[in-house]
């Protein structure tokens, strides 16, 4: 990181100016949430009453819980909380209610205790998708939490990484911008911050929206 390149020295001009203008227009335009059709996810094809939500105080606990539960072979996903359940952490872990005992056992063994465990049926609310997907001309942008990744669909290259406030965002942009999506390393292999975690989520959604090789 000490030798982190200065991204301000990157070429600028017509393309970046045009993208900046388009992104500003996208920012103010509301888009419907992305339907979650991820195969094997806790939300795929499930009714609200079939799912439970783990609410945590800190995002770091969400990241740890998701990793542990996936390692245990449990179907979980990270989504945004319904407004009534927001605690300052803008993510919740969604799981299948039939696996609640196993979920809580895994977390208890790791010393992780959620602040609250509720069913979507109890709160009559749908957790919110983390993703926003926007297409304009040949550009495809995916946002997850506070991070955005933009692809030029003409050649499959990543043309922009933005958002967040973590010190490694310029490093992530340096490593990924200009690379083809099918060649780019996963963001989680490049950093450990919350921004890197959010960018990994955006990257995974981008791979679903733009399958490599198609």
N, C-alpha and C positions, 0 to 999 in steps of 0.2 A: 504494500500500500504506500510505502515511503516513496516509491518511484512512480506513483500514480500519475499518468499523463494528464496534461492540461487540456481538457476537452474544448477549451475556448479557442485553441489553435486549429480546430477542425475547420474545414472549408465551409463557408456559408454562402448564401446566395439565393438564387431563384427557388430551388427546391425547398430549402428550409423555410424561406419566407412564405411560400405558398402553403406548406404544411402547417406553419404556425397560424396562418389565417384560418385554415380549415378547422384546426383543432379548437381555436377560440369559438368558432361557430358551433362545433359539436358540443362544447362545454355547456352552452346555454340551452341545449335542446334536450328535452326529456325523452328517454327511450324506455319501452316496457322492459321488465326484467327478463333475463334469458331463461327460457324453460330448461329445467335440469333434466337432461336425458342421458346423463353419464351412466353407461352400463355398470351395474354392480354397486352404484352409489346407494346410500341410505334413502335417497329421495326418489330414485327411479321407479316410477309406476306405483308409488305408495300413497295411500290415503293419509290425511293428516293424523287420524287416530292411530296409525301404525307407527308413528315416529315420536321419539323423545328428543328433548333438547338439554344439553349440558351447558349451564351458564357459568362462566368464570369471571373473576375480577380483572384478570390481566391476560393480554394476548399471548404472552409467553406460556401460560398454562394451557391455552388452547393448542398451541403448536406442539407442546409435549404430549398432551392427551391424544391428539390426532395420530401422532407417530406411534405411540404405544398401542393404541387400539388397532391401527392398521397392521402393526407387527403381529398382533394376536389374531389376525385374520378376520377381524370384525368389520362389517360394512359401515363406514362412517363418512361424513363429509363436513366441511366447514362452510357455514353460511352466515349471513348477517342476522342479528336477532330481531324479533318483532319489537316495535317501539316500547311496549310495556316491560320488556325484559332487558332493556339496555342498562348496563351498569358502568359504563365507561369503557368497556371492552367492546369493540364493534364486530365481534365474531362469536358464534356459538358452534358447538359440535352437535350434529344431528345423527341419531342412531336409530336402529330398528328396536321397537319396544320389546320384541320377543327376545332380544339379547341383552336386556337391561341388567340382569344379574351378572352376566359375564363382563359387561362394560364396567360396572361399578367395582367388580372384583379386581379387574386389571388396574384400574386407577387407584384403588385402595392399597394394592400391593406395592404400587410405586409412590405412595404417600401423596397422591394428588386428590384433593377433594373439591369437587365443583361447588360453587356458591349456591346453586339451585339445580334441581332436576325436575323437569316438567314434561308433560305430554303436549303436543301441538293441539290435541283435542281439548285439554284443560284450558288453555289460554285462547282457544278459538282463533289462532293466528298462524299464518304461514310464515316460516322464516324467509328472509329475503335473500335473493341470489346475490352472491358477491360480485357477479360479473355484469359488465355493461359492454355490449358489442356494437360497434358502429362501422358502417361501410360508407365510403364516399369515393366515387370513381374507382380507381384501382387500389385504394388504400383500405386496409382493414385494421381497426384499432380495438383492442380488448383492454378493459380496465378491471382490475381486481383490487378492492379496497382503495388504497391511495396510490397504486402504481399502474402505469399504462405502457403497453407495448404496441407498436404499429408496424404493419407489414406492407410491403409493396407486392401485391399479388401478381404483378407481371413477371417477376423473377423470383418470388418467394424470399426476398431478403428483408431482414429487420432494418427499418430505417429510423426508428426513434424509440428511446426509453426515457420516460419522464415520470415525475411525481415524487411523493415521499419527501423525507427530510433527513434521510440517513446519510452518513458520510461516504458510504460506498456506492451511492447511486451513480456518480460519474464513472466509477470503475466498472460497474455493471454495463453502463452504456458503451464504454470503450471496448469492452470484451464482446458485446453482442451486436452492436450496430454494424451493418455492412455484411453480416453473415447470413447465409441461407438458413431458413428455419430448420431444415433437415440436417444441417451441419452444426448448428449452434449448441453449445453445452447447456445443460439445465442450469438455471440461475442459482439453485440451491447448492450447486457445486462451486460457486464463485464467492459466496458470502454467507453470513450468519445473522444478518439483521432482520428486523421485521419487514423492511422494504424488500429485502431479498426474498423473504417468504411470500409476500404479496405478489412480487413479480413472478415467482415460480407458479403461483396459482393462475396468473394471467397468461403465462407461457403455456400451461397445460390446456387452458381453454382455447387459446389460439391454435394449438395443435388439433383440437377437436373441430374448430371452425374451418381450419385450412389443413386438412390431412396432407402430410408430406407425400410428394410423388404424384399428386393429382393436379 
